[in-house]
Amino acid sequence: ITVEHAKRVILGIDSNLIESITLFDVYTGSQIPEDKKSIAFSIRYRASDKTLTDAEIESLHSAITDRLRDTFRAELRN
């Protein structure tokens, strides 16, 4: 799985609220199994016509994590 592939999957969610996606961390180490890596993105959400509510952001964030889980069997790291 490449970072670009993960970004394309996120951008494939039909939402005009995703303004940008930036990779800010890739981690492999003792806390991560050897066959895995941890990647972290900063995602900027924006609507041109209104202020987004927490519920709208939570819904979109859930859709993103569900899509990554379904596509890559990704797991959220606590």
Secondary structure, DSSP 8 states (H G I E B T S, - for coil): --HHHHHHHHHTS--TTEEEEEEEEEE-STTS-TT--EEEEEEEE--SSS---HHHHHHHHHHHHHHHHHHH------
